[in-house]
Amino acid sequence: MKYLSLILLILIAEACGQAPKPTASSEAEKTGQSTGNFGNEVVSAGAIPANEITGVFTDSDTTGITISGNITASCKHSGCWMNVDMGNGETIHVTFLDESFTIPLDAAGKNVVAQGVAIRELIPVEALQNYAREEGKTEEEVAAITEPVYAYEFIASGVLIEE
């Protein structure tokens, strides 16, 4: 999981190097707005805590849902992504639907409610072992990877950032 997260972060960091598209949210950020709705309006009623997301996948690896949690990290360049704490050292990587909005650059540490689509992907052992090799792990460490893991992503149509 951490290998996939590392690769995703690298790819996202490269994508964030591109100039952000002007959006209503980025204009709000210029005026100092650091909390509130970004993208589609979101209400917190009925949100599932992010640490319970693994239980919502029953019939499919994608599901429309509203989640809540704490932002552990966010794009410091343009506000184009965030990670939400799932507990146990895991996070859900959140991007924004069609790059139609961004969030404030100081979002890390704040609480969030995000509405959109959650995606669960099973990462096979072979891929995890390849990630470990690419990271420079020893063959002993690579051989210790014997179980696939799930990675979670979220494509938000709107977020509500709270203090």
C-alpha positions in Angstrom: 0.0 0.0 0.0 2.7 2.5 0.9 4.5 1.7 -2.3 1.4 2.5 -4.4 0.9 5.6 -2.3 4.4 6.7 -3.0 4.0 6.1 -6.8 0.7 7.9 -6.8 2.2 10.9 -4.9 5.0 11.1 -7.4 2.7 11.1 -10.4 0.4 13.6 -8.8 3.3 15.9 -7.8 4.3 15.9 -11.5 0.7 16.7 -12.6 0.6 19.5 -10.0 3.6 21.0 -11.7 1.3 22.2 -14.5 -0.3 25.6 -14.2 -3.7 25.3 -12.5 -6.8 26.1 -14.4 -8.6 29.2 -13.1 -11.6 28.1 -11.2 -14.1 29.7 -8.8 -12.3 28.0 -5.9 -8.9 29.2 -6.9 -10.3 32.7 -7.0 -11.8 32.2 -3.5 -8.3 31.0 -2.3 -6.8 34.3 -3.6 -9.2 36.2 -1.3 -8.2 34.1 1.7 -11.0 31.6 1.9 -9.6 28.5 3.7 -12.9 26.8 4.8 -16.2 26.3 3.1 -17.6 24.5 0.1 -15.4 23.9 -3.0 -16.9 22.4 -6.1 -20.5 21.2 -5.7 -22.2 22.1 -2.4 -21.8 19.4 0.2 -23.7 18.7 3.4 -22.2 16.7 6.2 -25.4 14.8 7.2 -25.0 11.1 6.4 -21.3 11.2 5.8 -19.4 8.0 6.5 -16.2 8.4 8.5 -13.2 7.7 6.3 -12.0 4.9 8.6 -15.2 3.0 7.7 -14.9 3.1 4.0 -13.7 -0.4 3.6 -17.1 -1.7 4.7 -19.0 0.1 2.0 -17.7 -2.0 -0.9 -20.0 -5.0 -1.2 -21.1 -5.6 -4.8 -18.7 -3.3 -6.6 -15.3 -1.7 -6.5 -16.8 1.8 -7.0 -19.5 3.4 -5.0 -21.0 6.9 -4.7 -20.6 8.1 -1.2 -20.0 11.0 1.2 -17.0 10.6 3.5 -15.7 12.7 6.4 -12.2 12.8 7.9 -9.0 14.7 8.6 -6.9 16.0 5.7 -3.4 14.6 6.3 -1.7 16.2 3.3 -2.6 18.3 0.2 -1.0 19.6 -2.9 1.0 22.7 -1.8 1.4 23.9 -5.4 -2.2 24.3 -6.6 -4.6 22.5 -4.3 -5.3 19.8 -6.8 -5.4 16.8 -4.4 -5.6 15.8 -0.8 -5.2 12.7 1.4 -7.8 11.8 4.0 -6.8 9.8 7.1 -8.3 6.2 7.2 -6.6 5.3 10.4 -3.9 2.7 10.8 -1.5 4.8 8.8 -3.5 4.5 5.6 -5.1 7.3 3.6 -7.6 7.8 0.9 -6.2 9.8 -2.0 -8.7 12.4 -3.2 -8.7 14.2 -6.5 -11.3 16.5 -7.9 -13.8 15.6 -10.7 -12.6 16.9 -14.0 -10.1 19.1 -12.2 -13.1 21.5 -12.0 -12.0 23.0 -8.6 -9.1 23.2 -6.2 -8.8 23.5 -2.4 -6.9 25.9 -0.3 -3.1 25.3 -0.1 -3.4 25.3 3.7 -6.0 22.5 3.9 -3.8 19.9 5.7 -4.9 19.4 9.3 -8.5 20.5 8.7 -11.6 18.3 8.7 -13.3 17.6 5.4 -16.6 16.2 4.1 -16.2 15.0 0.5 -18.9 13.8 -1.8 -18.2 11.7 -4.9 -17.1 8.2 -6.0 -14.9 5.9 -3.9 -12.8 3.4 -5.8 -11.2 0.2 -4.4 -8.4 -1.4 -6.3 -6.7 -4.7 -5.4 -2.9 -4.4 -5.9 -1.5 -7.9 -6.7 1.6 -9.3 -5.0 3.6 -9.1 -8.1 3.0 -5.3 -8.5 3.7 -4.7 -4.8 7.0 -6.6 -5.2 7.9 -4.6 -8.2 7.2 -1.4 -6.4 9.4 -2.6 -3.5 12.3 -3.4 -5.9 11.9 0.0 -7.6 12.1 1.6 -4.1 15.4 -0.2 -3.5 14.2 -2.8 -1.0 16.3 -5.9 -0.4 15.3 -9.2 -2.0 14.5 -10.4 1.5 12.1 -7.5 2.0 10.5 -8.1 -1.4 10.1 -11.8 -0.7 8.2 -10.9 2.5 5.4 -9.4 0.4 3.0 -12.3 0.1 -0.5 -10.8 0.2 -2.3 -8.4 -2.1 -3.5 -5.1 -0.6 -6.3 -2.8 -1.4 -5.7 0.8 -2.4 -8.4 3.4 -2.1 -9.0 6.5 -4.1 -11.8 9.1 -4.2 -13.0 11.4 -6.9 -14.8 14.3 -5.3 -17.4 16.4 -7.0 -17.4 18.7 -4.0 -15.8 19.1 -0.6 -16.7 21.0 2.6 -13.6 22.0 4.5 -14.1 22.8 8.2 -11.8 24.0 10.9 
